[in-house]
Amino acid sequence: MALFFDKAWFEAALAARGLDWATLAAAAGLTAEDMVRIVKDERDVAPAEATAFAALLGADPAEVARRCGVTTRAAAPKGDAETLGARLDRIESKLDRLLAAVERLSPR
Protein backbone atom coordinates (compact mmCIF):
# COMPACT_ATOMS: atom_id res chain seq x y z
CA MET A 1 0.00 0.00 0.00
CA ALA A 2 1.23 3.46 -0.81
CA LEU A 3 2.52 5.58 2.03
CA PHE A 4 1.08 8.84 0.78
CA PHE A 5 -1.02 8.34 -2.34
CA ASP A 6 -4.30 6.65 -1.39
CA LYS A 7 -4.63 4.20 -4.28
CA ALA A 8 -7.69 2.43 -2.87
CA TRP A 9 -9.59 5.71 -2.49
CA PHE A 10 -8.80 6.70 -6.10
CA GLU A 11 -9.74 3.25 -7.41
CA ALA A 12 -13.14 3.54 -5.70
CA ALA A 13 -13.66 7.12 -6.93
CA LEU A 14 -12.75 6.14 -10.49
CA ALA A 15 -14.99 3.06 -10.42
CA ALA A 16 -17.91 5.11 -9.09
CA ARG A 17 -17.68 7.31 -12.19
CA GLY A 18 -16.86 4.53 -14.66
CA LEU A 19 -13.39 5.97 -15.27
CA ASP A 20 -9.92 4.50 -15.37
CA TRP A 21 -6.36 5.51 -14.50
CA ALA A 22 -5.62 6.60 -18.08
CA THR A 23 -8.50 9.08 -17.95
CA LEU A 24 -7.30 10.42 -14.61
CA ALA A 25 -3.79 10.88 -15.99
CA ALA A 26 -5.05 12.59 -19.14
CA ALA A 27 -7.21 14.99 -17.12
CA ALA A 28 -4.07 16.27 -15.41
CA GLY A 29 -1.89 16.23 -18.53
CA LEU A 30 0.13 13.27 -17.27
CA THR A 31 1.57 10.30 -19.12
CA ALA A 32 0.72 6.74 -18.16
CA GLU A 33 4.26 6.45 -16.76
CA ASP A 34 3.74 9.55 -14.60
CA MET A 35 0.54 8.02 -13.21
CA VAL A 36 2.25 4.71 -12.43
CA ARG A 37 5.02 6.55 -10.58
CA ILE A 38 2.45 8.57 -8.60
CA VAL A 39 0.51 5.46 -7.57
CA LYS A 40 3.78 3.79 -6.50
CA ASP A 41 4.74 6.92 -4.50
CA GLU A 42 7.78 7.44 -6.69
CA ARG A 43 6.57 10.86 -7.82
CA ASP A 44 4.71 13.60 -5.97
CA VAL A 45 1.43 15.02 -7.22
CA ALA A 46 1.62 18.73 -8.02
CA PRO A 47 -1.17 20.86 -6.56
CA ALA A 48 -2.47 21.66 -10.07
CA GLU A 49 -2.62 17.92 -10.85
CA ALA A 50 -4.59 17.27 -7.64
CA THR A 51 -6.98 20.05 -8.66
CA ALA A 52 -7.47 18.39 -12.06
CA PHE A 53 -8.11 15.04 -10.37
CA ALA A 54 -10.74 16.68 -8.14
CA ALA A 55 -12.48 18.29 -11.10
CA LEU A 56 -12.66 15.00 -12.99
CA LEU A 57 -13.89 13.07 -9.96
CA GLY A 58 -16.33 15.75 -8.83
CA ALA A 59 -14.68 15.60 -5.42
CA ASP A 60 -13.66 18.18 -2.86
CA PRO A 61 -10.22 19.52 -3.88
CA ALA A 62 -8.96 19.50 -0.28
CA GLU A 63 -9.96 15.84 0.12
CA VAL A 64 -8.30 14.89 -3.17
CA ALA A 65 -5.15 16.80 -2.22
CA ARG A 66 -5.04 14.96 1.09
CA ARG A 67 -5.55 11.60 -0.68
CA CYS A 68 -2.67 12.55 -3.03
CA GLY A 69 -0.36 13.40 -0.15
CA VAL A 70 -0.31 17.07 -1.16
CA THR A 71 0.01 19.24 1.92
CA THR A 72 -0.18 22.92 2.58
CA ARG A 73 1.33 25.11 5.28
CA ALA A 74 -2.12 26.22 6.44
CA ALA A 75 -2.98 25.54 10.05
CA ALA A 76 -5.17 22.52 10.69
CA PRO A 77 -8.70 23.22 11.87
CA LYS A 78 -9.26 22.93 15.63
CA GLY A 79 -9.85 19.35 16.66
CA ASP A 80 -8.06 18.10 13.54
CA ALA A 81 -4.48 18.86 14.58
CA GLU A 82 -1.92 16.19 13.90
CA THR A 83 -0.14 14.97 17.01
CA LEU A 84 3.59 15.54 17.23
CA GLY A 85 4.21 11.78 17.28
CA ALA A 86 2.09 11.21 14.18
CA ARG A 87 3.81 14.08 12.41
CA LEU A 88 7.25 12.71 13.26
CA ASP A 89 6.21 9.24 12.09
CA ARG A 90 4.99 10.70 8.79
CA ILE A 91 8.18 12.71 8.30
CA GLU A 92 10.37 9.71 9.11
CA SER A 93 8.45 7.56 6.65
CA LYS A 94 8.92 10.13 3.91
CA LEU A 95 12.62 10.46 4.75
CA ASP A 96 13.00 6.68 4.54
CA ARG A 97 11.37 6.77 1.09
CA LEU A 98 13.65 9.56 -0.08
CA LEU A 99 16.77 7.80 1.20
CA ALA A 100 15.72 4.59 -0.54
CA ALA A 101 15.24 6.52 -3.79
CA VAL A 102 18.67 8.12 -3.46
CA GLU A 103 20.17 4.69 -2.78
CA ARG A 104 18.58 3.31 -5.98
CA LEU A 105 20.01 6.23 -7.98
CA SER A 106 23.52 6.07 -6.49
CA PRO A 107 26.16 4.30 -8.59
CA ARG A 108 27.42 1.15 -6.99
Secondary structure, DSSP 8 states (H G I E B T S, - for coil): --SSS-HHHHHHHHHHHT--HHHHHHHTT--HHHHHHHHTTSS---HHHHHHHHHHHT--HHHHHHHHT---SS---TT----HHHHHHHHHHHHHHHHHHHHHHS--
